[in-house]
């Protein structure tokens, strides 16, 4: 079967299309899946470029959607022909987080979904949402579940809440869609007026160009009559956290999910304390979070925003497109 492997030292130039043996038929509790699509995440970019360490020959990509082609003994949740989508943490079915290590994450500590077939425990997958294409389903594993957990699980978002989302990547667009579907008011930020116009078209109530308005935290607060936002989906990290603290209301919530602007930096700890803000660091979510989100998208008819599609052989070009920051929504790979 065809697969992409990372040859060390990891780089986009060292993503190799290879022929590898097809995985075996499934054993007890396992299913064999023909992978049809994957999607790109910042975490995947870190693996393929060497920012995150991986083994030589690792097959990347944490997202995968496809068809069940065989089932092992004792499998009850799936039958041949079912459409399934992978989960991010293979050992986190439900409950509180037990680890944030990536040693059991496909595409990082384990081989991922940049390949045609995989045999794995049935618990590594969930059913695809009804009416979704493979490409659409493949966006849920990381970006979709992250946005869902940030706002619905950890944030306990209510209708009428004010939500601030940063940028126009996969998580931020999902967060906008989820917030609007649940009756929230959304403020979106970006450095591109063209992208902000697209966020408005998706339902954003207010937009801020953070290049034109460097003190965008105060602007966001002003857009809520001086009260501040209830939730911030924080993807920037060190370079944006202080503005997020300024933007957030007393008793509000910041979901720290990204470090696009750096891993460390000064933080307005006094304001964080005085405003009694809940700052919650998080990494994706559990299998149950994914199942809950799938029920929600089926109930609301929400569909992910797809940017550009690449064939598996051109995975490096897909990551170059991601690195150029020209995308809006999710970049997908057809397998």
Beta strands, then each sheet from edge to edge (+ up, - down):
strand 1: 2-6
strand 2: 15-19
strand 3: 30-39
strand 4: 65-71
strand 5: 83-86
strand 6: 117-121
strand 7: 125-127
strand 8: 162-166
strand 9: 185-190
strand 10: 206-209
strand 11: 229-234
strand 12: 248-256
strand 13: 278-281
strand 14: 306-311
strand 15: 330-334
sheet 1: 1+ 2-
sheet 2: 6+ 3- 4+ 5- 7+
sheet 3: 6+ 3- 15+ 14+
sheet 4: 10+ 9+ 8+ 11+ 12+ 13+
end
